[in-house]
Amino acid sequence: MSRLTVSRGTPAPLGVTVDGDAVNVAVWAPEATTVEFCLFTARDDGTDTELRVPLPWRSGGIRHARITGPGPGDRYGLRVDGVWDPDTGRYANHAKLLIDPYARIIESPLTWHPLMSGFTDDGDADPRDSAPVVPKCVIPGVSSLSSLSSRPERPRHDAADLIIYESHLRGLSAAHPEVPEDLRGTYAGMAHPAIIDHLTGLGVTAVELLPLQTFIDDRFLVNRGLTNYWGYQPVNWFAPEPRYATDRSGVTADRELRELVDTLHTARIEVILDVVYNHSGEGDELGPTLSLRGLDNNGYHLMDGPEFVDDTGTGNTLAVDRPPMLRLVTDSLRYWVTDIGVDGFRFDLGATLGRVGVGSSAGFTPDAAFFRAVAQDPVLSQVRFIAEPWDIGPDGYRLGQFPWPWAEWNDRFRDGIRRLWRGDSPGVTDLGSLLLGSAGLFDGPTRWPAAPATTSVNFLTAHDGFTLTDVVSYNDRHNEANGEHGNDGHGENFSDNLGAEGPTDDPGVVEARARRVRGMLATLLLSQGTPMLLAGDELGNGQGGNNNAYVQDNPTGWVDWSGVHGDLLAFTRELIALRRRLPVLRQSAYRHGRLRADGHRDVEWFRVDGTPMTDTDWHATDGRPVGVILRGTAGDTDGEANCGAVALVVNTGCGAEVSLPSGGSGGEGGSAEEGVGGPVGGDDNSRTWTLELDSARPGVLNESRKRPDRVVQDAETTPSGRTGDSTGEGTWDGTGPYPVLGQSVVVFSAG
């Protein structure tokens, strides 16, 4: 390093780029008086020597230079001098080592330390050097920047074929008994054959991983002896999180994550990354000075005078509508696609990305700069974008308002289906619309072009909230271990413990819970739209009633593989296979009860006696079964070509004899409500129904596939809807009423 030479260099690309025997350094810091590139060399005693190299050239707001000497593997940071004036949002503090926002590798995990604070107790700039506690950036080698040309081909599944599996990377393998102990909870652990075999055996076509971009353990968590398990506090948007590497180093994290992506692609599984571009982990004015705050606080964050705008509940909001931040976001997204290899993104608090301006006139628009930028980008326009369509700012709930081709998490599906199985009526919970892809949200005149049904990402559970086992095991949240007196997390979960709060040995309650879980899973995986499973729901995993396990990097937050419910896993596999086998269940075009070219309606709703549903039936609170016949969408090329039909019966109440309508068309009746209308019946009795799945009899049904008839098993049903022991076995030949047990979903096919 003693032979360093400095020349002009170029203002692009931003960050540190290897250029032969030199590096080009370019940093956005428009208000800085000086910017220094700081090289660190480790001493034998574990401390560092620091060499500071000023960047004297300026192009617009970018400071830059070409420096001969540094190269791959060298460690560095940035220092900025300039105005310190919190009243005007300026936080330049030369004593604080800054992380390059464009760094590809961060050497080690990032944890709050008092030396990171920009303030003294008196509100002055803190003069203490933070370099000893700030992880250094690492200049990447050529191998880290290799293209995807020599890597496995992307799966590129059709949207209608997606089965998304949301998972925390560490939590998926941390307790898996077949994953070697030294790999558990790491990128390599998730890439282990035991995990990959589980995913492929389940039928998953995409994994959605919680944040993997470098994040910080927050001060208030560190002070309570906790860690940021979920990772929603980013400090850098390029570098993979080091804590998931087998040696907890950034260099290894970069390599092992690429290997994980390749492994998943080889297994024909897409990789969707949960990303956080709505706020930074530096928090409000009292937060640490780590990167953006010290470089250009007013340019990177939304400020209202001296105050940080907080539309996110984390202390700050990133100014994505401004060129510096917009460039940072799009550059990093492009890097994750072209270099790391991911196939799409789920955007945390996505409504923030569509906000324009500050103050009373600020608001969300689907024509915001970010949406326009990614829509025209030749790389980003080719990958999947999924929004969490809300934030906590003014008018922050924006479900159904993101531009095509964005998909959106549909929390109305989650809440409506939970309420339905808890006992609310089909009409109140909007069951008809939810089963058909929520056309009222995504197929309306406000969207151009109109979105397909796959826009609705249907889910019952996610990382944020109860697991499915806990939905049927707890009436209340139990978050005391989070250190917030049990007051954090959602207060209304639309859950039902079915008679006992938490674990129980009562066989009636245990059976009722298992029956309801299967019924709810069937409702999810048989609904039109894009289904998303929470990792572990297929195994009966619970979190002890904790519905906000963001700090639980322990068995509470990890998937529990020790008590795997084999029957539930087999049932979930069968559901996914059934969805794949019957294309009527995964139509992209919405059905509105219209006539097809063959004279049949594409959706018909029926009662237990096979006659059309009425408004009274839709709003009944007695849990009576709801039946629906689904066909290919009328007027849609692919839909009209599909001659098959599927009948579903959703029964959230007691057992009943259900008569299936014939396959004909004609007649009048049904609700006039969009998506739930259309006549059933007619005189065509040529179509017969084949039993495909019965969520109340999964074992018997699986066995019946080996026989020429369909074996069913009757049962006594209690007035509460819970089912007791079976009382006998008989056959059903596809004609006459079918005995539908309480708390179940039954599927038939024809054609």
C-alpha positions in Angstrom: 0.0 0.0 0.0 3.0 2.3 0.2 3.1 2.6 -3.6 -0.4 4.0 -4.0 -1.0 6.4 -6.9 -4.2 8.4 -7.4 -5.6 9.7 -10.7 -8.9 11.0 -11.8 -10.9 7.9 -12.5 -14.5 8.0 -13.4 -17.8 8.8 -11.7 -19.4 5.5 -12.9 -20.0 2.9 -11.8 -20.7 3.9 -8.2 -18.8 2.0 -5.5 -15.4 0.3 -5.8 -14.6 -1.4 -9.1 -11.5 -3.5 -9.8 -9.6 -2.1 -12.9 -6.5 -4.0 -13.6 -3.9 -3.2 -10.8 -6.1 -0.4 -9.5 -9.6 0.3 -8.2 -12.0 3.0 -9.3 -13.8 4.6 -6.4 -17.0 6.6 -6.9 -19.2 7.9 -4.0 -22.4 10.0 -4.1 -21.8 12.7 -1.4 -23.0 16.1 -3.0 -22.6 18.2 0.2 -19.3 16.8 1.5 -16.3 19.0 1.8 -14.0 15.9 1.7 -14.6 12.2 1.0 -11.9 9.7 2.0 -11.4 6.1 0.8 -10.0 4.3 3.9 -7.9 1.1 3.6 -7.5 -1.2 6.6 -4.8 -3.7 7.3 -4.9 -6.1 10.2 -2.2 -6.1 12.8 -1.0 -9.1 14.7 -2.8 -7.8 17.9 -6.2 -7.9 16.1 -6.4 -4.1 15.6 -6.2 -2.3 12.2 -4.0 0.2 10.6 -5.9 2.7 8.5 -4.7 4.5 5.4 -6.9 7.4 4.2 -6.9 8.4 0.6 -8.9 11.6 -0.4 -11.1 11.5 -3.5 -10.3 14.9 -4.9 -12.2 14.8 -8.2 -15.9 15.7 -8.4 -18.5 15.2 -11.2 -21.8 16.6 -10.1 -22.5 15.1 -6.7 -20.1 12.2 -7.1 -16.5 12.1 -5.6 -14.2 9.8 -7.5 -10.6 8.7 -8.1 -8.6 5.8 -9.6 -6.3 4.3 -7.0 -3.4 2.0 -7.9 -2.5 -0.6 -5.3 -5.7 -1.9 -3.6 -7.3 -5.0 -5.0 -9.5 -8.0 -4.4 -9.8 -9.0 -0.7 -8.7 -5.6 0.7 -10.8 -4.1 3.4 -12.1 -0.5 3.2 -14.6 2.1 4.4 -15.5 5.7 3.7 -15.2 8.9 5.8 -17.0 12.1 5.0 -16.4 15.6 6.3 -18.9 18.4 5.9 -21.8 20.2 7.6 -23.1 19.0 10.9 -26.5 20.6 11.4 -29.3 18.3 12.5 -31.7 21.2 12.2 -31.3 21.1 8.5 -30.9 17.3 8.3 -27.1 17.3 7.8 -25.1 14.7 9.7 -21.6 14.7 8.2 -19.3 13.3 10.9 -15.7 12.5 10.0 -15.2 10.4 13.1 -17.7 7.8 11.8 -16.6 5.1 9.4 -19.2 4.7 6.7 -20.1 1.5 4.8 -20.1 2.0 1.1 -23.7 1.6 0.0 -22.4 -0.1 -3.2 -20.2 -2.6 -1.4 -20.6 -6.1 -2.7 -19.2 -7.8 0.5 -19.4 -6.8 4.1 -16.8 -8.7 6.2 -18.9 -9.7 9.2 -22.3 -9.3 10.8 -23.4 -5.8 11.9 -24.4 -5.2 15.5 -25.2 -1.9 17.3 -22.4 -0.5 19.4 -22.4 2.9 21.2 -19.4 4.1 19.1 -21.7 4.0 16.1 -23.8 6.9 17.5 -23.5 10.2 15.7 -24.5 12.2 18.7 -23.2 13.0 22.2 -25.6 13.3 25.0 -25.5 17.1 24.5 -26.6 16.7 20.8 -23.2 17.5 19.4 -21.3 15.4 16.8 -19.8 12.4 18.6 -16.0 12.7 18.1 -15.3 9.0 18.9 -13.9 6.9 16.1 -16.3 4.2 15.1 -13.9 2.2 12.9 -13.1 -0.4 15.6 -16.7 -1.6 15.7 -17.9 -1.1 12.1 -17.4 -4.1 9.8 -15.3 -3.3 6.8 -16.3 -3.5 3.1 -14.3 -6.1 1.1 -13.2 -5.5 -2.5 -14.6 -8.5 -4.4 -12.6 -10.8 -6.6 -13.4 -11.6 -10.2 -15.0 -14.9 -9.3 -17.5 -13.1 -7.1 -18.6 -11.0 -10.1 -19.0 -13.9 -12.6 -22.0 -13.8 -14.8 -24.8 -16.4 -15.0 -23.7 -17.7 -18.4 -22.1 -20.8 -16.9 -24.6 -21.4 -14.2 -27.8 -23.5 -14.2 -30.7 -22.2 -16.3 -33.4 -20.3 -14.6 -36.7 -22.3 -14.0 -38.9 -19.5 -15.4 -42.2 -21.1 -14.4 -45.5 -19.8 -15.7 -47.2 -17.6 -13.1 -50.2 -20.1 -13.0 -47.8 -22.8 -11.9 -46.2 -21.0 -9.0 -46.4 -22.5 -5.5 -44.5 -20.1 -3.3 -42.9 -21.3 -0.1 -42.0 -18.4 2.3 -39.1 -19.2 4.6 -36.5 -17.8 6.8 -33.2 -19.1 5.4 -31.7 -19.8 8.8 -34.9 -21.1 10.4 -35.5 -23.7 7.7 -32.4 -25.8 8.4 -31.4 -24.7 11.9 -33.1 -27.7 13.6 -33.2 -30.2 10.8 -31.7 -33.5 12.1 -30.4 -34.6 8.7 -28.5 -31.4 8.0 -25.0 -31.6 9.5 -24.7 -29.5 12.6 -22.0 -27.2 11.2 -24.3 -26.4 8.2 -27.5 -25.8 10.0 -28.9 -22.3 9.7 -26.6 -21.3 6.8 -26.8 -20.9 3.0 -25.1 -24.2 2.7 -27.6 -25.7 5.1 -30.5 -24.7 3.0 -28.7 -26.2 -0.1 -28.4 -29.6 1.7 -30.2 -32.4 -0.1 -32.4 -33.0 2.9 -33.9 -29.5 2.4 -34.0 -29.6 -1.4 -35.6 -33.1 -1.4 -38.3 -31.8 1.0 -39.1 -28.8 -1.3 -39.2 -30.8 -4.5 -41.2 -33.6 -2.9 -43.7 -31.1 -1.6 -44.1 -29.6 -5.1 -42.8 -26.1 -4.4 -41.8 -24.1 -7.5 -40.5 -20.9 -5.8 -39.0 -20.1 -2.4 -39.5 -16.6 -1.0 -36.6 -15.9 1.5 -36.7 -13.3 4.2 -34.1 -10.5 3.9 -30.6 -11.6 2.9 -29.1 -8.1 2.4 -26.8 -7.0 5.1 -28.7 -5.7 8.2 -28.0 -4.6 11.7 -29.0 -5.9 15.1 -30.8 -2.8 16.4 -29.8 -0.9 19.5 -33.0 -1.6 21.5 -32.7 -5.3 20.7 -29.0 -5.5 21.7 -29.8 -3.7 24.9 -32.4 -6.4 25.7 -30.0 -9.2 24.8 -31.9 -10.1 21.6 -31.0 -10.2 17.9 -32.8 -9.1 14.7 -33.8 -12.5 13.5 -36.0 -11.5 10.5 -33.5 -9.0 9.1 -35.8 -6.0 8.2 -33.2 -3.4 9.1 -30.9 -3.1 6.1 -27.7 -1.1 6.0 -26.4 -2.3 2.6 -28.5 -3.5 -0.3 -25.8 -5.4 -2.3 -23.9 -7.5 0.1 -25.3 -10.9 1.3 -25.8 -11.1 5.0 -22.6 -12.6 6.6 -24.2 -14.3 9.5 -25.7 -17.0 7.3 -22.3 -18.1 6.0 -20.7 -21.2 7.5 -17.9 -19.1 8.9 -20.0 -15.9 9.3 -17.8 -14.0 6.9 -19.0 -11.9 4.0 -16.6 -13.5 1.5 -18.0 -16.9 2.2 -21.6 -15.6 2.3 -21.2 -14.3 -1.2 -20.0 -17.7 -2.5 -22.4 -19.9 -0.6 -25.4 -17.8 -1.5 -24.6 -18.2 -5.2 -24.2 -21.9 -4.7 -27.6 -22.0 -3.0 -29.3 -20.2 -5.9 -27.6 -22.6 -8.4 -28.8 -25.6 -6.3 -32.4 -24.4 -6.2 -32.4 -23.6 -9.9 -31.1 -27.1 -10.6 -34.1 -28.4 -8.7 -36.3 -26.2 -10.8 -37.2 -23.9 -7.9 -37.2 -20.1 -8.4 -35.7 -17.8 -5.8 -37.7 -14.7 -4.7 -35.9 -12.4 -2.3 -37.8 -10.3 0.4 -36.2 -6.9 0.1 -36.5 -3.7 2.2 -36.2 -0.5 0.2 -38.7 1.5 2.3 -36.3 2.4 5.1 -32.7 2.0 6.3 -31.4 0.4 9.5 -30.0 3.8 10.6 -33.4 4.7 12.1 -34.4 8.2 13.2 -32.2 11.1 14.3 -31.0 9.2 17.3 -29.9 6.2 15.3 -26.4 5.1 14.3 -24.4 6.9 11.6 -23.3 3.9 9.4 -23.8 4.8 5.7 -26.5 6.9 4.0 -26.9 9.3 6.9 -23.3 10.4 6.8 -23.1 10.5 3.0 -26.2 12.5 2.0 -28.9 12.3 4.6 -31.3 14.7 2.9 -30.8 13.0 -0.5 -31.4 9.5 0.7 -34.1 10.0 3.3 -37.4 11.8 3.3 -37.1 14.8 5.6 -39.8 17.2 6.7 -37.6 20.0 8.0 -35.4 18.6 10.7 -37.7 15.6 11.2 -37.4 12.2 9.5 -40.6 11.2 7.7 -41.7 7.9 9.1 -44.1 6.0 6.9 -42.6 2.7 7.9 -42.7 2.6 11.7 -38.9 2.3 11.8 -37.8 5.9 12.2 -37.1 6.9 8.6 -38.4 6.5 5.1 -36.1 6.2 2.0 -36.6 8.9 -0.7 -37.1 6.4 -3.6 -38.7 9.1 -5.8 -35.3 11.0 -5.9 -32.5 10.1 -8.4 -29.8 9.1 -5.9 -32.0 6.6 -4.0 -33.8 5.5 -7.1 -30.5 4.7 -8.7 -29.3 2.8 -5.6 -32.4 0.7 -5.5 -32.5 -0.2 -9.2 -28.7 -0.8 -9.3 -28.9 -3.2 -6.4 -32.0 -5.0 -7.7 -30.2 -5.5 -11.0 -27.1 -6.8 -9.3 -29.2 -9.4 -7.4 -30.7 -10.6 -10.7 -27.6 -10.5 -13.0 -24.9 -11.5 -10.5 -26.5 -13.4 -7.6 -29.1 -15.0 -9.9 -32.5 -14.4 -8.1 -35.7 -14.6 -10.0 -37.8 -12.0 -8.3 -38.5 -9.8 -5.3 -41.1 -9.3 -2.6 -41.1 -5.7 -1.5 -41.6 -5.0 2.2 -44.0 -2.2 2.8 -44.3 -1.7 -0.9 -46.6 1.3 -0.8 -43.7 3.4 0.3 -42.1 2.8 -3.1 -45.0 4.6 -4.7 -45.0 7.7 -2.5 -44.2 11.0 -4.1 -43.4 14.2 -2.2 -43.4 15.1 1.4 -46.0 16.6 3.7 -49.8 16.9 3.3 -49.6 16.6 -0.5 -47.5 13.4 -0.5 -49.3 10.2 -1.6 -49.1 6.9 -3.4 -49.4 6.7 -7.2 -49.0 3.6 -9.4 -47.2 6.0 -11.8 -44.4 6.8 -9.4 -40.8 7.0 -10.6 -39.9 3.6 -9.2 -42.6 1.8 -10.9 -41.8 3.4 -14.2 -38.1 2.8 -13.8 -38.4 -1.0 -13.3 -41.1 -1.3 -16.0 -38.7 -0.1 -18.7 -35.6 -1.7 -17.3 -34.5 -4.5 -19.7 -33.4 -6.7 -16.8 -35.9 -5.9 -14.0 -38.9 -6.0 -16.3 -38.2 -9.7 -16.8 -38.4 -10.8 -13.2 -41.2 -11.2 -10.6 -42.2 -8.3 -8.5 -44.5 -8.9 -5.5 -45.7 -6.1 -3.2 -46.6 -6.0 0.4 -49.2 -3.4 -0.7 -49.3 -1.2 2.4 -47.2 0.9 4.8 -48.2 2.8 7.9 -48.2 6.3 6.3 -51.3 8.3 5.4 -53.6 6.3 3.2 -51.1 3.5 3.3 -53.3 0.5 2.5 -53.0 0.1 -1.3 -54.1 -3.5 -2.0 -55.1 -3.9 -5.7 -53.5 -0.6 -6.8 -50.1 -1.7 -8.0 -49.4 -1.5 -11.7 -49.3 -4.5 -13.9 -47.4 -6.9 -13.9 -46.9 -6.6 -10.1 -48.4 -9.3 -7.9 -49.6 -8.4 -4.4 -49.9 -10.1 -1.0 -53.7 -10.4 -0.5 -54.3 -10.1 3.3 -58.0 -10.0 2.6 -57.7 -13.7 1.6 -55.9 -14.5 4.8 -58.4 -12.8 7.0 -61.5 -13.8 5.1 -60.6 -17.5 5.0 -59.6 -17.5 8.7 -62.9 -15.9 9.6 -64.8 -18.4 7.4 -63.3 -21.4 9.2 -63.9 -19.7 12.5 -67.6 -19.5 11.8 -68.4 -16.4 9.9 -70.8 -16.7 6.9 -69.5 -17.1 3.3 -71.1 -13.8 2.3 -69.5 -11.8 5.1 -66.1 -13.3 4.5 -66.4 -12.8 0.7 -65.7 -16.5 0.1 -67.0 -16.4 -3.5 -64.6 -13.7 -4.5 -61.6 -15.1 -2.6 -61.9 -18.5 -4.1 -62.0 -17.0 -7.6 -58.9 -14.7 -7.2 -60.4 -11.5 -5.8 -61.4 -10.1 -9.2 -63.0 -7.1 -7.5 -59.5 -6.0 -6.4 -57.4 -6.9 -9.4 -59.7 -7.0 -12.4 -61.3 -3.6 -12.1 -61.3 -0.6 -14.4 -58.6 1.2 -12.4 -56.0 -1.2 -13.6 -54.6 -1.1 -17.1 -54.0 -3.5 -18.5 -56.2 -5.7 -16.4 -54.3 -8.0 -14.1 -54.5 -11.8 -14.3 -55.8 -13.8 -11.3 -52.2 -14.8 -10.5 -51.8 -11.2 -9.3 -53.4 -12.2 -6.0 -50.8 -13.9 -3.8 -53.1 -15.9 -1.5 -51.9 -16.9 1.9 -53.2 -18.0 5.3 -50.0 -17.4 7.2 -46.6 -15.7 6.7 -43.6 -15.0 8.8 -45.5 -12.1 10.4 -48.3 -13.7 12.5 -49.4 -17.1 13.7 -48.3 -20.3 12.0 -51.3 -22.4 10.8 -51.0 -24.7 13.8 -51.2 -21.7 16.1 -54.2 -20.3 14.2 -56.2 -23.3 15.4 -54.4 -23.6 18.8 -54.6 -20.1 20.3 -57.2 -17.4 20.7 -54.6 -14.8 21.9 -51.0 -13.9 21.1 -48.3 -15.0 23.5 -45.3 -12.7 22.8 -43.9 -12.2 26.3 -40.5 -13.6 25.2 -40.1 -10.6 22.8 -39.5 -8.3 25.8 -42.4 -5.9 25.0 -44.8 -7.1 27.7 -46.8 -9.1 25.1 -48.1 -6.0 23.4 -46.3 -6.4 20.1 -47.7 -8.2 17.1 -51.2 -8.3 15.6 -54.0 -8.0 18.2 -56.7 -9.5 15.9 -55.7 -12.9 14.4 -59.1 -14.4 13.6 -57.9 -17.5 15.3 -59.8 -20.2 17.2 -58.2 -22.6 19.7 -61.1 -25.1 19.4 -61.5 -25.5 23.1 -58.1 -25.3 24.7 -55.5 -22.5 24.7 -52.2 -24.0 23.4 -51.1 -27.7 23.5 -53.6 -30.3 24.8 -54.0 -34.0 25.1 -57.8 -33.9 24.6 -58.3 -36.2 21.6 -61.4 -34.4 20.4 -59.6 -31.0 20.3 -56.5 -32.6 18.6 -58.7 -34.1 15.9 -60.7 -30.9 15.4 -57.5 -28.9 14.9 -56.1 -31.4 12.5 -59.4 -31.5 10.5 -59.5 -27.7 10.3 -55.8 -27.3 9.3 -56.4 -29.7 6.4 -59.6 -27.8 5.4 -57.8 -24.5 5.5 -54.9 -25.7 3.5 -57.3 -27.1 0.9 -59.1 -23.8 0.7 -55.7 -22.1 0.0 -54.3 -24.5 -2.5 -57.6 -24.9 -4.5 -58.3 -21.1 -4.8 -57.6 -19.2 -8.0 -54.5 -17.0 -7.7 -51.0 -17.7 -6.5 -50.8 -19.8 -3.3 -48.1 -19.1 -0.7 -47.3 -21.5 2.1 -45.4 -20.6 5.2 -42.5 -22.9 5.8 -43.4 -25.5 8.4 -47.2 -25.3 8.0 -47.1 -28.6 6.1 -45.3 -30.1 9.1 -47.5 -28.9 11.9 -44.9 -26.4 13.1 -45.9 -23.9 15.8 -44.4 -21.0 17.6 -46.1 -21.4 21.0 -48.6 -18.7 20.2 -45.9 -16.1 19.4 -47.2 -14.1 16.4 -44.3 -11.7 16.1 -41.2 -13.9 16.3 -38.9 -11.3 14.8 -36.4 -11.6 17.6 -36.7 -15.4 18.2 -33.5 -16.8 16.6 -34.1 -20.0 18.6 -36.4 -23.0 18.4 -39.4 -20.7 18.7 -38.6 -19.1 15.3 -37.0 -22.2 13.7 -39.0 -24.9 11.8 -39.4 -27.8 14.2 -38.7 -31.1 12.3 -38.7 -33.3 15.4 -42.5 -33.9 15.5 -43.3 -33.8 11.8 -46.9 -34.8 11.1 -46.4 -37.3 8.3 -50.1 -37.4 7.5 -50.3 -33.6 7.1 -47.2 -33.5 5.0 -48.6 -36.3 2.7 -51.9 -34.4 2.5 -50.2 -31.1 1.5 -48.2 -32.9 -1.2 -51.4 -34.4 -2.5 -53.1 -31.0 -2.6 -50.3 -29.5 -4.6 -50.2 -32.4 -7.0 -53.9 -32.1 -7.5 -53.6 -28.5 -8.3 -50.9 -29.3 -10.8 -52.9 -32.1 -12.3 -56.2 -30.2 -12.8 -55.6 -27.0 -14.8 -59.1 -25.8 -14.0 -57.8 -25.0 -10.5 -55.0 -22.6 -11.7 -56.7 -20.5 -14.3 -55.1 -17.1 -15.0 -58.2 -15.5 -16.4 -61.0 -14.6 -14.0 -64.4 -16.4 -14.0 -67.5 -14.4 -13.7 -70.3 -17.0 -14.2 -70.5 -16.4 -18.0 -71.5 -18.9 -20.6 -68.7 -20.8 -22.4 -68.9 -21.7 -26.1 -70.0 -25.3 -25.0 -73.1 -23.8 -23.2 -71.8 -24.3 -19.7 -71.1 -21.5 -17.3 -67.5 -21.1 -16.1 -68.5 -21.0 -12.4 -71.7 -22.2 -10.8 -72.5 -22.2 -7.0 -74.8 -24.8 -5.4 -76.3 -25.9 -2.1 -76.3 -29.3 -0.5 -79.3 -30.4 -2.5 -77.6 -29.4 -5.8 -79.8 -26.4 -6.4 -78.4 -22.8 -6.9 -77.1 -20.8 -4.0 -79.3 -17.9 -2.8 -78.5 -14.7 -1.0 -79.8 -16.4 2.2 -77.4 -19.2 1.8 -74.4 -16.8 1.3 -75.2 -15.1 4.6 -76.2 -18.1 6.7 -74.2 -18.5 9.9 -74.9 -22.2 10.5 -71.8 -23.4 8.6 -73.8 -25.1 5.8 -71.7 -26.4 2.9 -71.0 -24.2 -0.1 -70.5 -26.0 -3.4 -69.0 -24.6 -6.6 -68.4 -26.0 -10.1 -65.4 -24.6 -11.9 -64.7 -24.8 -15.6 -62.3 -23.1 -18.0 -62.9 -19.3 -18.2 -65.5 -18.2 -20.7 -64.1 -16.1 -23.5 -60.5 -16.9 -22.7 -58.6 -18.9 -25.4 -57.0 -21.3 -22.9 -60.1 -21.5 -20.7 -62.4 -22.4 -23.6 -60.0 -25.1 -24.7 -60.2 -26.8 -21.2 -63.2 -29.1 -21.3 -62.8 -30.4 -17.7 -64.8 -29.4 -14.7 -64.0 -29.5 -11.0 -66.6 -29.4 -8.1 -65.5 -28.2 -4.7 -67.5 -28.4 -1.5 -66.3 -26.3 1.4 -68.0 -27.3 4.7 -67.1 -25.3 7.8 -70.0 -26.7 9.8 -71.4 -30.2 10.5 -71.6 -33.2 8.3 -74.2 -33.2 5.5 -75.3 -35.3 2.5 -74.3 -33.2 -0.6 -75.9 -33.8 -4.0 -73.7 -32.8 -6.9 -75.4 -31.0 -9.8 -75.2 -32.6 -13.2 -72.7 -31.2 -15.7 -75.3 -29.4 -17.8 -76.2 -25.7 -18.2 -79.3 -23.7 -18.3 -81.8 -22.6 -15.8 -82.0 -19.4 -13.7 -81.0 -18.5 -10.2 -78.0 -17.9 -8.1 -76.7 -14.6 -6.6 -76.3 -11.6 -8.9 -73.1 -10.7 -7.0 -70.1 -10.7 -9.3 -68.2 -14.0 -9.3 -70.8 -15.9 -7.4 -73.7 -16.0 -9.8 -74.8 -18.3 -12.6 -77.4 -21.1 -12.9 -76.7 -24.7 -12.2 -78.6 -27.8 -13.0 -80.1 -28.6 -16.4 -81.1 -31.9 -18.0 -77.7 -33.1 -19.2 -76.9 -36.1 -16.9 -74.1 -37.5 -19.0 -71.3 -36.1 -16.8 -70.3 -38.1 -13.8 -68.1 -36.9 -11.0 -65.0 -38.6 -9.7 -63.9 -38.1 -6.1 -60.4 -36.6 -6.1 -59.8 -35.5 -2.5 -61.6 -35.4 0.8 -59.7 -33.4 3.5 -61.6 -35.3 6.3 -60.6 -38.7 5.0 -57.1 -38.2 3.6 -55.8 -41.7 4.5 -58.8 -43.6 3.3 -58.8 -41.6 0.0 -55.2 -42.2 -0.7 -55.8 -46.0 -0.3 -58.9 -45.8 -2.5 -56.8 -44.7 -5.5 -55.7 -48.3 -5.8 -59.3 -49.5 -6.2 -61.9 -49.2 -9.0 -64.4 -47.5 -6.7 -64.1 -44.6 -4.3 -64.1 -45.7 -0.7 -65.5 -43.2 1.8 -65.8 -43.5 5.5 -68.8 -42.1 7.4 -68.5 -40.6 10.9 -70.6 -39.3 13.7 -70.6 -35.5 13.8 -71.1 -33.6 17.0 -73.3 -30.4 17.1 -70.2 -28.3 17.3 -69.0 -29.6 14.0 -66.2 -31.7 15.4 -66.1 -35.2 14.1 -65.7 -38.3 16.3 -64.6 -41.8 15.5 -65.5 -43.4 12.2 -68.5 -45.7 12.2 -68.1 -47.6 9.0 -66.9 -47.8 5.5 -68.8 -47.8 2.2 -68.4 -47.0 -1.5 -69.4 -44.0 -3.6 -69.8 -44.7 -7.3 -70.0 -41.1 -8.5 -73.8 -40.9 -8.3 -76.2 -39.9 -5.5 -75.4 -37.7 -2.5 -71.9 -37.7 -1.1 -71.5 -37.8 2.7 -69.4 -34.7 3.4 -68.0 -34.6 6.9 -67.9 -31.5 9.1 -64.9 -29.2 8.8 -63.8 -30.4 5.4 -63.2 -29.7 1.8 -64.1 -32.3 -0.9 -63.0 -32.1 -4.6 -64.5 -33.9 -7.5 -63.6 -33.8 -11.2 -65.4 -34.6 -14.5 -64.3 -34.7 -18.1 
